[in-house]
Amino acid sequence: MSFLTVITVLSALLVYEIRASWEEWWTYDGISGPEYWGRINPEWSLCNKGRRQSPINVEPQYLLFDPFLRTFDIDKCKVSGTLLNTGQSLVFRVDKDLKHHVNISGGPLAYRYQFEEFYIHYGIVDQIGSEHKIGGQSFPAEIQLYGFNADLYHNMSEAQHKSQGVVGISLMVQIGEKPNKEFQTITSTFKKVTWKGEKIVIKHLSLTSILPDTSQYMTYEGSTTHPGCWETTIWIILNKPIYMTKQELYYLRLLQQGSQQTPKAPLGNNARPPQPLYHRTVRTNIDFQVSEEFSPNKNKCEITMRKDMYYKANSWGRQMNELFQV
């Protein structure tokens, strides 16, 4: 082996180890927290300098109603994968050799996206946890589904750097008395992924059975909420929450950042703070402008302002009247 080849191999190994250390080192607090992500790794500079970053605080009074937004579709086939405690988040990733992938299409999407993974962001108390906020309101947790543009790109690693490469679907979590039966496939395993690096195989998970009603949503162009904050993500924030019980949240909050050999702080509070919206528009297919009071020329059947609206804007007070009502 020539001297030049040895140098090349050693350089490649060094770069690999540096990148691996970056992936291991970033956190949600302190000198390795969100404020410093772009400084830890120059390839993550968008985390500090980007103008289309996520998450954001959604202000209902500034939502733009878009009557041309369609409902979006998620395939009903089940997936298998691995639930992993990364030390930064609890992540479910699908098996690479699946015969049938879950495709996401329609809505604001011009292409077909293939579901890849979901992240669970949560707080150690009920008042905080979600990354996205609605009218300044945080929620106990947020589940984010990610998929990559399978029409244009081969995988998530390629797509996250490319235009319209990624879709993110945000599910806000509320506390409820009745657990989501399908999501119990995940919550029932929390005790087995307490420590960093622990993982468990999950089989035959139905995403459509976990999701609430998907007909109403908000959407905007943003980024992944973890490094390197790639500004290639089309976000869809569902208008209805899913529910976890207090007991499920209790076991979720027992998860740890460190390994059993080197314990650290609890895994919770793993939320990136909201980022400036700048000049972006947040669109919705929820028509806030239609009054529930009908005119003489309309009957109640023609009113489009639905009774089960979960976000309402008060144009006079610029405040929400209802937020995730049950």
N, C-alpha and C positions, 0 to 999 in steps of 0.2 A: 504494500500500500504506500503510495507516494505521500510526501510531506503535505502537499496541497490537499490531498484527499482527507488526510487526518485532520487538518485544520477545518475543512468544510464540515466534516462529521461532528467535530467538537463544537463548532459554532452552532450547528443545527440543534445539538443536544442542549446547549446553553440557552438558546432561544426557547426551546420547548420547556425547559425547567423554569425559566423566568415567567413564561405565560402560565404555566401550571401554578406557580406561586401567586401570580395576580389573581387567578381564579379562586385560590384558597384564601387569600388575604382580605378581600373586600368584605365589608360588613354593613350594618345599618346604623352604626354609631361610632363616635370617636374619630380618630385620625384616619380610619379606613372606611368611614361612612360616606353617604351620598355626596356630601360637599367636596370630597376629595377623590371620587372615582376617576374623574378626568385627569387627575394629577398622578394617580397610581400608575396608570398605563396610558401612554400617549395615543394608543389606538382607541381609547375611550373618551377622547377629547369632547365629543358631542355631549357627554354627560354634564359638562360645564359650559360649553359654548353653543350648544344647539338652540334653535328657535322653534322647534316643533317637538318639545319634550312631553313625556307623560310620567306620572298621572297629572290630572288637572282637577280643579274645582269647577264643577258644572253649575253655572248660574241659570236656573230655570227661566228667569225673566228675559234672558238673552238668547235662548234657544231659537233657531230658525226652523220653522215648519217647512218641510219639503214634501209636497204631496206626491212626488214621483218616487219616493223611497219605497221599495217593495219589502215584503217580508223576506227573511232569509231562511235558508233550509240547512239542516244538519242531518246527515244520514243516520238511519236507525240501527245500523249494524253495531254489534258490540265489539269492544276492544280489550286486549290484554296488555299488561305492561308492568312496570315496577314503580312502587312508591318509595321515594328516597328522601332521607333527611340529609340535606347537603351541608348543614351547619349555618346556612343562610335562609333557607326556605324549605318547606315540605313540597316536593315536586313529584308528580306522576308523569312518567314518560312511556309512550307506547312501544311495544316490541317492533323492531325494525323489519322483522320477517312476516308481518301480518299479511294474510291473503286479501283481506277486505279492510280497506282504510275508511275512516270517517271523513267524508268530504263536507265542506262548508261552502255555501254559494248563495247567490241572491243578495237581497238587501242593498247595501252600498258597494258590494263587491262586483267587480267586472270579470273576475276569474274564479276558478275553483281552487279552494284552499284545503289542504290536508291536515287534519288534527295531529298535533305532535306531542303536546304536553300541557299540563296545567300546574299553576302555582297557587299555594294557599298563603295569603297574607293575613295576619291577625294581630290583635293586641292582647296584652296580658290583663287588661280590664275591658269592660264592655264599651266604654266611651270612645275608644280608638281602635284602629286595626286596619281599616280599608285604606287603599292607596288613593283611589278616586274619592272625591267628596261631592256631595250634592248640596248646593246652597250653603257650603261651609260645614255641613254635617258629615261626620265620620260614622262608620258602622263597625261592629265588632270584628268583622272579617270580610275579605273579598277573595273570590276565586277567579283566577284569570286563565282562560283557555287560549292557547296559542296554536296557530296553524300556519303553514307556509304555502306560497303560491305554487301549486303543483302543475299548473299549466305552463309556467315559464321557467321554473327552476327545479333542481333535482332534490334538494333537501333544505333544511332550516339553516344550516351553516352558510349556504350560498345565498338563500333568499333574504336573510336578515340584512345583507348589505345592499340589496337591490330595490329598485322602485316597486312599490306595491307588493313587497315580498312577503309581508306578514299580516295576519289578522289576529287581533286580540279581542276576546269576548269577556266582558266584565260581569260577574254575578255578585251583587251585594248580598251579604249574609245578615239575617236578622235572627234573634233568639225566639224560638217557638217551642211549644210543648210537644208537638208531633215531629219526630225525625223524618227526614227524607229516606224512604226505605232503600232506594238504590244507592244513595250516598253513604248509607251505613256500611256498604262494602268497603268504603275508605275509612270512615270514622272508627269502625270496629277494630282496625289494625293500629291505631295510634300508639298503643302500648308497645308495639313491636318495632317502632322506629323512634324511640325516645332519644337515642344518641346519634351524633354526627356519624355518617357512614352507614348506618343501619338501613336496611331496605327489605321490602317484602314484595313478592309477586302478587299482582291483582289480576284475576281472570274474569272475562266476560262482563265488562263494565259497560252499561248503556248510558251514554251521555245525554240522550234525549229524555231519559227517565229522570235524570238529575235536574235538567233545566226547567225553570218555570215557563210561563207563557212567553214566547219569543216574538210575538206579533208587534209589540211596541218597544222602541229603543231610541237611543241617541247615538250619534256617530261623529267622529272627528279624526283628523290625521295627526298621528303622534309617533311615539317611539316605544321600544321595549322599556319596561320600568326597572330593569336590571342592567348592569354593564354588558356591552358597551353602549346602551342607550341609542340603538340604531333607529334613525328617523324614517323607518320604512313600514310602519305599522298603521293599519286602519283599525280603529277601535270601535267596538259596538258595546254600548252599555245598556243592558236590559232594564226595562222599566219595572220589573217585578223582582223581588228578592227570592232567595231560597232560605230555608230555615235549618238551624242547628239547635239542639237542645243545650241547656246549661251544662248537662253532664258531658256531652260531646266536646263543648268548649273547654271544660275543665281538663279533660284528658289531652286535648290539643295543647293547652297551655303548660303541660308538664314536659313537653319536648324541649331538648337542650341544644345549644349551639356547639358544645364540645363533645368529645368522645367520653366514654366511661372512664378511660385512663386519665384524661386531662379535662375535667369538667370546666364549663364556662357558664355564662349567663343563660337564662331561658331563651328559646328560639323566637318568642313572640316580639311584637313591636317591630316586625320586619317590613316596614312600609317606607317607601321613598316619599318625601314631602311633595305636595302639589307643585307643579311647575308653571311658570307664566304662560298664559294663553297667547300673548302677543296678538297677531292679526288673524288668527285662525277662527273659523266658524264651526260651531257645534250644531249639527242638523238633527232633526227629529221627525218621525212620522206621527207624532202626537200633536194634534191640532189644539193648541191652547186658546186660540182666538175665538173659537165658536162658543157662544154663551149657552149655558144650560137653560136660560130663559128663552122660550121659543116665541117667535113672532107670529102674528095672526096668519101669515102665509105658510107657516110650517107647523106640522104636528110633531108630537114627541118622538115618533118613529124616525123622523128625519134629522133629529139632533145628533151631531157627531161627537159631542163632548161626552165621553163615556162615564158611567157611574164608577167604574173601577180604576179611574185614573190615579196613578201613584205619584205623579209629579204635577203640581198645578202652580201656575205663576199668577201672582196678584200684581197687575200692572200699576195699581195705585200705590201700594206699599212696597212694591218690588221685593216681596217676600213670598215664600212658599206657604200655601194654605194647608197642603197635605203632603206628607212624606212617608212613603211606604205604608199607607194605611192598610189594615188587615180587613 
